[in-house]
Amino acid sequence: MLKDILRGAGGDALKYFPVRLVPALTSLVTVPVFTRMVEKTDYGNFYLVNSMTSLAATLATAWIMASVVRFYWAYERRGERDTYVSTIVWSTIGSLVLVSAVAAVVVFAFPGAFDQGVRRLLPIALIGLGVNYLVQVLQQIMRAANRSSAYATLAVASNILATVFGVYFVSRGKMGAFGILLGVVAGNALLVPFGLRNAHSEGSLSPSRFSRNALAEFARFGLPMVPSAISSWMLVLSDRYIIGLTRTAGEVGVYSVAYGLGDKIMGLITVPLLMTMGPVMVQTFEKQGQRLAQDVQTQFTRYFMMAALPLLAGLVAVSQDFMAVFTGEQYRSAYAILPIVSASVLCNGLVQIAGNGIALHKKTTITMTNTIIAAVTQICANLVLVPRFGYSVAAWTTFGSYVVLLSLTWIRSRPFMAWKIPWGDIGRVALAAALMGIAVWGIFSVARPSFGILVAEALTGLLLYAAFLMGVKAVRPDERDFAVELLGKVRSRVLGRRR
């Protein structure tokens, strides 16, 4: 049964892969355009505004997002999907409207509290808050139902449309950072009807099926996640404010570009696995019990590290070349941030794996306190170190904070579902990844950075990693057969489409 579950999860992860591949690829288009056409101070203001609206969205939707995945199978088992869908959709709309209205009142009532560049971007950012996060919640319903293809289609379309509109408004309309935000609004607004149609296929959208009892159940589970989500926001985005307050908006722009690239590149591999894991763990726990769910957790840990460690090692080897090729000259000095941010994303992924026992047993207050402790640690470190050492130290404090969060989550999850870590397997994977990174750096260290060199580095790294994995015996025979089977399916689909 474990193999069947993992095979199904592998198929779903493959479907989720485009959800991260497309943003990573579009970043290779948008970053060269935006970092050459948007002045770094304007870019810094964009990231500050984005952080503000992200916090507002966290307040509006974090509790709903947490409930979407956790309760789908419980309501499906009781035959109450109409109640589930209607309550999720209308709660989301109401919450977004309320938070957006409060944010607008604050902005217009206290205009002096915001820099002129920030004030210029806030109105369009607040509009984007509503449409963007409504689409995201509608996507989560598809994810909760294990409808990975529908989720991936909506997520990929959202990213592509936002990118196309954003590049057009920046390059042709000369709108700067305002054009990036306007592109997000336009792209997501077009997809709202399609998201609602997908949600309707899972249950009723009628307000008459809205249930106060369901809302209360979602709130009991999800509201403790709001402080946790705010703390997560602080872990990811508060450093921008500290850099902006103690340094300059230009440094915010430089730091944020490198941070965003590191996050997207690592997320290309880690997020599809984590998106698959959540629903699979809940479904396994609800239908087959904790023991099998614990075995699934252990195997997810192994596959996660097998996918993430080589990417981290590769970024250590090629980060300077990558920034030289894909960013404007004024942003390239931040190349060292890429692997540090990627290590933080890796730690965050492990936090999500380790915290399964806490989530499955609905002990969300533990997640909340863990994240608050990690966030306070990071903020205190940034307030002391960033003014003295500059923006680069913020990447290190972020990594350290995620190490703190991972340690707390690992320890405090033990009473509910102990995280069995396959140390031997991870050690072999780490050795293969390290050997690959050293080899790639040695081979290409004298080459002049170019797009062709980056492609050669990536292909060489992939081949060497596969060889080293086999050499250290990190891949089991049944896993090798499964990988060959998946590659065969991908090849058949590609050839079928060409015909």
N, C-alpha and C positions, 0 to 999 in steps of 0.2 A: 504493500500500500504506500509506503514511503517513496518508493521509486516512481510510482504512478503520480503521486502528488508533485514530486520534483520535476517529472517530465512535463506535466501540465504547467507548472510554474515557469519552466524553461521556455515553453512555447509562448506564454504570456509575456515574459520578459523580452522575447524577440519582437513581439508586437509593440511593446512599449519603447523599444530602442529608438524608433524614429522621433518619439516625443522629445528625446534629448539630442539626437543627432541633428535634427533640423535647427534648433536654437544654436547649437555649436557651429554649424555650417553658416547660418545667417550672420552669426557674430563675425565670421571671417569676411563678410561683406560689409556689415554695418560699422565695425570698429575701424577699418581703414578709411571709410567715408567720414564717419563722425569725428574721428580724432584728427582729421585733416581739414574739416570744414566747420567744426564747432570749437570755439575758443575755450581753453581749459577752464577758465572761470565760469563761463556759461555752462559747461559740462558739469562742473562742481555743483552749481546751483540746481541743475537737473537732478543729480543724485541726492541732494539734500531734500528736494521736493518729493522725489520718489520715496525717500525714506519716511517722510511725513505721511504720505498717503498709504504707505505700507503699514504704518502703525495704526492708522484709522481703520484700514481693512482688517487688521488683526483683531481690533476691538469688535468689529462688526461680525466677522465670520469665523474666527478661530474655534469657537464652541460648536458651530455648525459643522465645520470641516471635520472636527474630531468625531462627531456623532454619525456622519454620513457612512463611513466605512464600518464603524463598530456595530451599528444597529440594523444594517440592511438584512443580514441573514436571520436575525432574530424576528424581524417583522415578516420576512418572506416565509419563515417556518409557520408563523401564525396566520398566514393568509391576509396580511394587512398592509400590502405594499401601497395601496391607494393612500392610506393614512400617512405612511412613511414619506412618499414623494411629495404630496401636497403640503405637509407640515414643513419639510425641508425647504421647498421652493418659496413658500410664502413667508416663512421665518427669515430667509435670506434677503428677500426683497425688502421687508419691513426694517430689518436691521441695517441694511445698507443705506436706505433712505434716511433713517434716523441719524446715523453717524455722519453721513455726508452733510445733512442740514446743520448739525451741531458744529462741524468743522467749518462750514461756510460762515456761520455766525461769528465764530472766533476770529476767522481771518479778516472779515470786514469790520468787526468791532474793534480790533486792535491792529490796525495796519502798520503802526510804528514798530511793532514787535518783529517785523520781518524785513529782511534786506530787499531792496528794490528788484533785484534780479529774481529772487524767490517769489515775490508778490506777483510778478508777471506770469509766472508759470503755474501758480496755485489754482486758478479757476479751471483750466483745462485738465489739470491733474485730478481735481475733485470729480469732474465729469467722468474721467477715466476710471476712477475708483468704483463707481457703480457698475458700469458695463463689464469691466475686466473681471471683477471678482464674482459677479453673477455667473459669467461663463465658466469660471473656475469651479464653482460649486456644482454646476450642472455636469461638468466633466467628472467630478468626484462620484456622482451617482453612478455613472457608467463604470468607473473603477471599482466601486463597492460591489457591483453586480458581476464583476469579472468579465465585463464586456470591453476587453482591452482594445479591440479594433475600433469601436465607436469612440472610446476615450482618445485613442491616438489620433484618429481622424480630426476630431474637434480641436485637440491641442496643437497639432501640426498646422492646421488651417489658421488658427489664431495667430501663431507665430509668424507664418509666412505673410499673411495679410498685414499685420502690424509692421513687419519689416518693409514690405513693398511701399506702403503708404508713408512710413517714416523716412525712408531713403528719398522718396519723391519730394516730400515737403522740405527736407533739409537741403537736397542738392538742387532742385528746381525752384522751390519756393523761397529758398534762402531764409528759412524760419529759425534756424539754430535749434536749441534744445526744445523750444516750443513745438517744432515740427515733429520731434521724436514722440512727444506725448500725444499730439494730435493723431499721429499714425496709429498709436495703441487704441485710441478711442474709436477711430474709423474702422479698424480691422475687427475689433471685438463686437462693435455694434452690429455689423453684418452677420455675425454668427449667433446672436442671441436666439433668433427663431429656430435655428437648427438644434441648438442646445435644448430648448424647450420641447422640441419634437422628440428628441432622444429620451428626455426625462418622462415624457408622456407615455412612451412605449413601456416604461417600467411601472407606471401607476398614474393615478388621476392628478391633474393640475387644478381641479376645481377647488375653490376656497371652501366649499361645503364639506370637503373631506379633511380639512385642517382640524387637528385634534389638540386641545389644550393639554390633555394627559400625555400625548406624545411629546409635545413641546416641553413639558415639565421633565419628562424622562431624559430628553436630549440635554436640557439645561443642567440637570443634576450631574450628568456625565461630563458635559462639555465646558461648563462655566469654570470649573477649577483649571481647565486648560488655558483659559484666557491669560491669567498671570504667567503661566508657563510660556504661552505664545509671545507675550510681551517681552518676557525675559529672553526668549529666542531671538526676537527682533533686536533686542539690545546687544546680544552676542554678535549678530550679523551686521547691524547697521549703526549702532550708537557711536562706533569709532569715527564715522564720517562727521558727526556733530562735534566731537571733541577735536578732531583735526581742524574743522572749520572755525571753531571758537578760539583755539590756541595757536593755530598756524594761519593758513589762507585757503580760500575757496579753490585756488589753483591746485594746491596739494590734494584737496579732496578729489578733484577731477583725475589727477594722475593716479592716485591710490585706487580709486574706484574702478578705473579702466582695467588695471592689472588684476584687481580682486575679482571683477566680473568675469574676466577671461579664465582665471584659475578655477573659479566656481563652475563655469559652464563646461570646461574641458573635463574636469573630474566627474561632474554630474552626468556627462555623456555615458559613462559606464555604470556609475553607482545608482543613479535614480531609477532606471528601469528595473533593477533588481529589488530596490526598496519598495517601489510602487507595486510590484508583484507580491512581495512578501506580506504586506499588511492584510489584504483580503484573504490570501491563502492561509495565513496563521489564524485569522478569525474563523474561517470556514472549518479548518481542521480542528481547532479547539472546540467549536460548537457541535461538530458532528462526530469526531473520533476521540476527543478527549485530550488531556494535557500531555500525556506521555508521548504520543505521536507528534503533537505540536512542538514539544521540546526537541525531538529528533530533527524536525524540519528546521527549527531555529539553528541547530548546530551546523547542518548542511548549508544553510543560507550564509552563515558566517564564513565557511570555507570558500564558497563560490564568490562571495563578496570580495574577500581578500585576494583571491586568484585574479579577479578582474581589476581591482583598484591599485594594488601594489605596483604592477608594471607601468601603469599610467603615471603614478607618482614618480617612479624612478626615471621614466622618460622625460618628464617635465624638468626634473633636476638637471638632466643632461642638455636639454635644448631650449630652456626658457629664454636665454639671451637671444638666440637666433629667432625664436618665435616673435618676441616683441619687436625686434629689428625689422621683420618682414611685415607684420600686420598692424603696427601702430605708427602714428606720426612721431616725429623726432622728439617733441617735448614730453612724450609719455614713456619713452623707452628706458629711462633710468630706473623704472619700477620693476624690471624683469625679475629681480630676486624674490619678489612677492608671490609670483606664480606658484612655485612648489610649496611655499609655506601655506598659502590659502588652500591648495589642493590637499595637503595633509590635514588641515582643519575640516574640510569636507569629508575626508575619509573617516576622521574621528566622529563626526556627526552621524555618518551612516552607521557606524558601530554602536553609537548611542541608541539609535532607533532599533537595531537588532537586539541589543541587550535589554531594552525596555519593554519587550513583548510581554513578559510575565506581568509587569505592572499594568499595562494597558488591558490585557485580556481579563485581569481580575478587577478592572475598573478602579484602580487605586491612583487616580489621576492627581491627587494632592501630592503624592510622592514626586511625580514628574515635575509638578509646579515648584516645589521647594528645591529640588535638585537644580533646575534651570535658573532659579533666582540666585542661588549661591554662586553658580558659574558666572552669571551676568554681572553680579556685584563685584566679583573678583576681577573680571575683565575691565569694568569701568574704573575701578580704583587704580588698577595698573596703568591704564591709558592716561588718566588724569595726572599721574606722577611722571610717566615716562615720555609720552608724546610731546609735551612742550619742550623737553630737553633734547630728545633724539630724533624727532620728526616722524613723518607718517609711516616709515618702514617698520617701526617697532610695533605699530598697531597690529600688523599681521602676526607677529610673534605672540602678543598678548591674546589674540583670538585663538591661536593654536593651543596655548597653555590653558585657556578657559575650557576648551572642548576636552582636553585631557582630564581636567577636574570633573566636568560633567560626565564623562565616560566612566570614571572611577566611581563616582557616586551612584550612577545608574546600575553598574555591575554589582556593587555591594548591596544596594537596597532592593534589588529585584530577587535576590536569593530566596527569601521566605516564600515567594509566590511561584516562581519558576526559575530554577537555577540555570544560568547560562553556561552550557558546557562548551568550552573553547577547544577546538582541535589544534593544540599548540604545535604538534609535530608537523601536521600538514602546512600550517601557516609558516613555520620555519623554513620548510623546503621551498615554498612559494616565494618567500622573501629573498632567499638566496638566489633563485633564478632571476627575480626582478633586479636585484642589485648587480648581478653579473651582466645582465643586458644593458643597464644604464651605463655602467663603466665602459663596456665595449662600444656603445654608440658614441659616447663622449670621446673616447680615444680615436675612433675611426674618423670622426668629422670635426675634430677640434681645430684643424687648420683650414677648414673650408670656409669660404665667404658666405654669409647668410643670404639665402634666396629661397623662393617658394620651392624650387626644384630640390634644393638641399633638404628642406623640411620634409618633403615627401619621401626622399631617400632615407632620411633618418627614421621616419615612422615605419616604413616598410622593413628596413633593416632591423629595427627594434622588435617588430612583430615576429619576424622569422627567428631571430635569436632567442626571444623569450620562449617561443614554442619549443625550440631545440633544448634550451636549458631546463624547461619544465620536464621534458622527457628524460633528460640526463639525470636529474635529481629525483626522478620517480615520484613527481608530485601529482600525476594524473593516473587515475585508476582505469583499468581496461573498459569497464562499462561506461565510464564518463567519456572516454575517447570514442566509443561507438556512438554514444548519444550526440556528441559534437559533430561527428561525421554525418549522422542522420539529419541534424538541424541544417548543416551546410548544404546537404543534398536537397532539402526542402526549399531553402532560399534559392539555390541554383535553378531548381525546376520552376519556381515562380517567376524568376527573372527571365529565363528563356521562354516561358509561356507567354509573358507579356510582350516580348519582342516579336513573337510570331503573330 
